[in-house]
Amino acid sequence: MVDCGLFQCPRFCDLRSQEPFPFNPAEIAALFVTHSHIDHTGRIPKLVRDGFRGKIYSTPPTKDLSALMLEDSLGVLEKEAKRHKENIFYSESDISRALELWEGINYHQSVKVGAFEAKLRDSGHILGSAMIEFEAGGKKIVVSGDLGNPPTPLKPAGF
């Protein structure tokens, strides 16, 4: 699986984000995260709450930024849920459990999941953002999240 984001329109606690997943989260072996923006990570704690126990992979900066973003998102969700008299669909303990499953991997580092191998490639969107290159049976597919950061390219650090 690639990304597990929050629906943010018209508000953070959009009812679509609370709906059951159209699959059994317990059957997913791995989740690859392209970057830390909440529209790509915001339902990861719900995925874990609903039974996901696989590994979560991203670059180390994406993991670190996502931890901060998910905590902040929970605060916004709690305020909006109270204002609109709705339930929130994950808790701080769900965030903690997600982070326990999360492994930071560097660009170009291979990870084997079942029959395929995956590598993260720099997508130039934000710090730590990646596209994922999957390979199995001699075939490759590349999945991207958001690409680039126009009008300014994100340049690699000089160290």
NURO-42433 format. One line per 10 residues: their letters; for each residue x, y negated, z negated of N, C-alpha, C. Coordinates in steps of 0.1 Angstrom, whole numbers, plus 5000, padded with zeros to 4 digits. Layout:
BEGIN
a	X/Y/Z/X/Y/Z/X/Y/Z ~ ...
% end
This chain:
BEGIN
mvdcglfqcp	5009/5012/5000/5000/5000/5000/5009/4988/5000 ~ 5005/4977/5007/5012/4965/5007/5003/4954/5002 ~ 5008/4947/4992/5001/4936/4985/4987/4939/4979 ~ 4983/4932/4970/4970/4934/4963/4966/4920/4957 ~ 4961/4912/4966/4959/4898/4962/4945/4895/4957 ~ 4944/4883/4952/4932/4877/4946/4925/4869/4956 ~ 4912/4870/4957/4903/4861/4965/4902/4849/4957 ~ 4905/4837/4963/4906/4825/4955/4895/4815/4960 ~ 4887/4818/4969/4877/4808/4974/4863/4813/4971 ~ 4854/4805/4967/4855/4791/4964/4861/4789/4950
rfcdlrsqep	4863/4799/4942/4870/4797/4929/4878/4809/4926 ~ 4886/4808/4915/4895/4819/4912/4888/4832/4908 ~ 4877/4831/4901/4870/4843/4896/4860/4847/4906 ~ 4863/4845/4919/4855/4850/4930/4850/4864/4928 ~ 4837/4867/4930/4832/4880/4927/4838/4891/4935 ~ 4843/4887/4947/4849/4898/4956/4861/4904/4949 ~ 4868/4896/4941/4880/4901/4934/4877/4911/4923 ~ 4864/4911/4919/4860/4920/4908/4854/4933/4913 ~ 4851/4933/4926/4845/4945/4932/4854/4957/4931 ~ 4849/4970/4930/4857/4982/4930/4865/4982/4943
fpfnpaeiaa	4877/4988/4942/4886/4990/4954/4879/5001/4963 ~ 4880/5000/4976/4874/5010/4985/4882/5023/4986 ~ 4890/5025/4976/4899/5037/4975/4901/5040/4961 ~ 4907/5052/4958/4910/5056/4944/4924/5051/4941 ~ 4926/5041/4932/4939/5036/4929/4949/5047/4924 ~ 4944/5057/4918/4952/5068/4913/4959/5076/4924 ~ 4953/5075/4936/4959/5083/4947/4970/5075/4955 ~ 4972/5063/4951/4983/5054/4958/4996/5057/4951 ~ 5006/5061/4960/5019/5065/4954/5028/5052/4951 ~ 5026/5042/4959/5035/5030/4958/5028/5018/4963
lfvthshidh	5031/5006/4957/5027/4993/4961/5039/4985/4964 ~ 5040/4979/4976/5051/4970/4980/5045/4956/4980 ~ 5052/4947/4974/5047/4933/4973/5056/4924/4981 ~ 5050/4916/4990/5057/4908/4999/5063/4895/4992 ~ 5055/4889/4984/5059/4877/4976/5049/4874/4965 ~ 5053/4865/4956/5046/4863/4944/5034/4854/4944 ~ 5030/4849/4955/5018/4841/4956/5006/4849/4952 ~ 4996/4843/4944/4986/4850/4938/4976/4857/4948 ~ 4975/4851/4960/4967/4858/4971/4974/4871/4976 ~ 4986/4874/4971/4992/4886/4974/4995/4895/4962
tgripklvrd	4993/4890/4950/4996/4898/4937/4984/4898/4927 ~ 4975/4889/4929/4965/4886/4918/4956/4898/4914 ~ 4955/4908/4922/4947/4920/4917/4955/4932/4913 ~ 4968/4930/4912/4977/4941/4908/4973/4946/4894 ~ 4971/4937/4884/4967/4942/4871/4953/4950/4871 ~ 4944/4945/4880/4931/4953/4881/4934/4966/4888 ~ 4943/4967/4897/4947/4980/4903/4952/4990/4893 ~ 4960/4984/4884/4966/4993/4873/4955/4996/4863 ~ 4946/4987/4860/4935/4990/4851/4926/5001/4856 ~ 4924/5001/4870/4916/5010/4877/4922/5024/4880
gfrgkiystp	4935/5026/4875/4941/5039/4876/4954/5040/4884 ~ 4959/5030/4890/4972/5031/4897/4983/5034/4887 ~ 4991/5044/4891/5002/5048/4882/5015/5049/4890 ~ 5015/5045/4903/5027/5046/4911/5037/5036/4908 ~ 5047/5034/4917/5057/5024/4915/5053/5012/4923 ~ 5057/5000/4918/5055/4987/4924/5069/4983/4928 ~ 5071/4979/4941/5084/4975/4946/5083/4961/4952 ~ 5093/4953/4949/5095/4940/4955/5109/4936/4952 ~ 5113/4924/4957/5126/4919/4953/5126/4915/4938 ~ 5138/4914/4932/5138/4910/4918/5132/4896/4916
ptkdlsalml	5134/4886/4925/5128/4873/4922/5113/4873/4923 ~ 5108/4882/4933/5093/4883/4934/5087/4889/4921 ~ 5094/4899/4916/5089/4905/4903/5089/4894/4892 ~ 5100/4887/4890/5100/4877/4880/5090/4866/4882 ~ 5089/4861/4894/5079/4850/4896/5065/4855/4895 ~ 5062/4868/4899/5049/4874/4898/5045/4875/4883 ~ 5054/4878/4874/5051/4879/4860/5045/4866/4855 ~ 5052/4855/4859/5048/4841/4855/5034/4838/4862 ~ 5033/4841/4874/5021/4838/4882/5009/4845/4876 ~ 5010/4858/4873/4999/4866/4868/4995/4861/4854
edslgvleke	5004/4857/4846/5001/4852/4833/4993/4839/4834 ~ 4997/4830/4843/4991/4817/4846/4977/4820/4852 ~ 4976/4829/4861/4963/4833/4868/4953/4838/4858 ~ 4958/4846/4848/4949/4851/4838/4943/4839/4830 ~ 4951/4829/4827/4945/4817/4820/4935/4810/4828 ~ 4937/4809/4840/4927/4802/4849/4915/4811/4850 ~ 4916/4824/4852/4905/4833/4852/4896/4832/4840 ~ 4903/4832/4828/4896/4831/4816/4887/4819/4815 ~ 4893/4807/4818/4886/4795/4818/4874/4795/4828 ~ 4876/4800/4840/4865/4800/4850/4854/4810/4846
akrhkenify	4859/4821/4841/4849/4831/4837/4840/4826/4826 ~ 4846/4819/4816/4838/4813/4806/4828/4802/4811 ~ 4833/4794/4820/4825/4783/4826/4813/4789/4834 ~ 4816/4800/4841/4806/4805/4850/4799/4818/4844 ~ 4802/4820/4831/4795/4832/4824/4797/4845/4832 ~ 4810/4847/4836/4813/4860/4843/4824/4867/4835 ~ 4826/4879/4838/4837/4887/4832/4850/4885/4839 ~ 4861/4887/4831/4874/4887/4838/4877/4902/4841 ~ 4885/4905/4850/4886/4919/4855/4900/4924/4852 ~ 4908/4917/4844/4920/4923/4838/4925/4915/4826
sesdisrale	4934/4921/4819/4938/4915/4806/4953/4914/4806 ~ 4958/4908/4795/4973/4907/4794/4980/4920/4793 ~ 4973/4930/4787/4979/4943/4786/4979/4950/4800 ~ 4970/4947/4809/4971/4952/4822/4983/4946/4830 ~ 4986/4933/4827/4997/4927/4833/5010/4934/4828 ~ 5011/4936/4815/5022/4943/4809/5024/4957/4815 ~ 5014/4964/4816/5015/4978/4822/5019/4977/4837 ~ 5014/4967/4844/5019/4966/4858/5034/4963/4859 ~ 5039/4954/4850/5053/4951/4850/5062/4963/4846 ~ 5056/4972/4838/5064/4984/4835/5065/4993/4847
lweginyhqs	5056/4993/4856/5057/5001/4868/5065/4994/4879 ~ 5068/4982/4877/5074/4973/4888/5089/4975/4888 ~ 5095/4977/4900/5109/4978/4901/5114/4968/4912 ~ 5124/4960/4908/5130/4951/4917/5140/4958/4926 ~ 5139/4956/4939/5149/4962/4948/5155/4950/4957 ~ 5167/4951/4960/5173/4941/4968/5170/4943/4983 ~ 5172/4932/4991/5170/4933/5005/5179/4944/5010 ~ 5175/4951/5020/5182/4961/5027/5184/4974/5019 ~ 5180/4974/5007/5181/4986/4998/5170/4996/5002 ~ 5173/5009/5004/5163/5019/5008/5156/5025/4996
vkvgafeakl	5143/5027/4998/5135/5034/4987/5127/5045/4995 ~ 5128/5057/4989/5121/5068/4995/5108/5070/4987 ~ 5097/5070/4995/5083/5073/4989/5077/5083/4998 ~ 5075/5096/4993/5069/5106/5000/5077/5109/5013 ~ 5070/5108/5025/5077/5111/5037/5083/5099/5044 ~ 5082/5088/5038/5088/5076/5044/5098/5069/5036 ~ 5106/5061/5043/5116/5053/5036/5113/5038/5039 ~ 5115/5030/5029/5112/5015/5030/5124/5007/5027 ~ 5125/4996/5034/5135/4985/5031/5128/4972/5032 ~ 5133/4963/5023/5128/4949/5023/5137/4941/5031
rdsghilgsa	5131/4932/5039/5138/4922/5048/5134/4908/5044 ~ 5143/4899/5044/5139/4885/5041/5129/4879/5051 ~ 5118/4874/5046/5108/4868/5055/5109/4852/5055 ~ 5118/4846/5046/5120/4832/5047/5108/4823/5042 ~ 5099/4829/5035/5087/4822/5031/5089/4814/5018 ~ 5092/4821/5007/5096/4815/4994/5107/4824/4988 ~ 5112/4820/4977/5122/4827/4970/5118/4842/4968 ~ 5126/4851/4973/5123/4865/4971/5113/4871/4981 ~ 5108/4863/4990/5097/4869/4999/5103/4879/5008 ~ 5095/4889/5012/5100/4900/5021/5090/4905/5030
miefeaggkk	5095/4910/5041/5086/4919/5050/5092/4933/5047 ~ 5083/4943/5049/5087/4957/5046/5088/4965/5058 ~ 5100/4971/5060/5102/4980/5071/5100/4994/5066 ~ 5090/5001/5072/5088/5015/5068/5093/5024/5080 ~ 5099/5035/5076/5104/5045/5086/5100/5059/5082 ~ 5095/5066/5092/5092/5080/5090/5092/5087/5103 ~ 5097/5099/5104/5097/5107/5116/5103/5100/5128 ~ 5113/5092/5125/5120/5085/5136/5113/5073/5142 ~ 5102/5069/5135/5094/5057/5139/5094/5047/5128 ~ 5094/5034/5133/5094/5023/5123/5082/5014/5125
ivvsgdlgnp	5077/5008/5114/5067/4998/5114/5071/4987/5104 ~ 5069/4975/5108/5073/4964/5099/5060/4957/5095 ~ 5058/4954/5082/5046/4947/5077/5051/4935/5070 ~ 5045/4924/5074/5049/4911/5068/5038/4905/5059 ~ 5041/4897/5050/5032/4889/5043/5031/4876/5050 ~ 5035/4865/5044/5036/4852/5050/5051/4851/5055 ~ 5052/4844/5067/5065/4843/5073/5069/4828/5073 ~ 5082/4825/5071/5087/4812/5072/5082/4802/5062 ~ 5086/4790/5063/5082/4779/5055/5083/4766/5062 ~ 5075/4765/5073/5076/4753/5082/5072/4740/5074
ptplkpagf	5078/4729/5077/5088/4727/5087/5102/4729/5083 ~ 5105/4733/5071/5118/4735/5066/5121/4750/5064 ~ 5132/4755/5071/5136/4769/5069/5141/4771/5055 ~ 5139/4783/5049/5144/4786/5036/5158/4793/5039 ~ 5168/4786/5035/5182/4791/5038/5187/4799/5027 ~ 5195/4810/5030/5201/4818/5019/5211/4810/5011 ~ 5212/4814/4998/5222/4807/4990/5236/4810/4995 ~ 5245/4800/4992/5258/4801/4997/5268/4809/4988 ~ 5263/4818/4980/5272/4825/4971/5270/4840/4973
% end
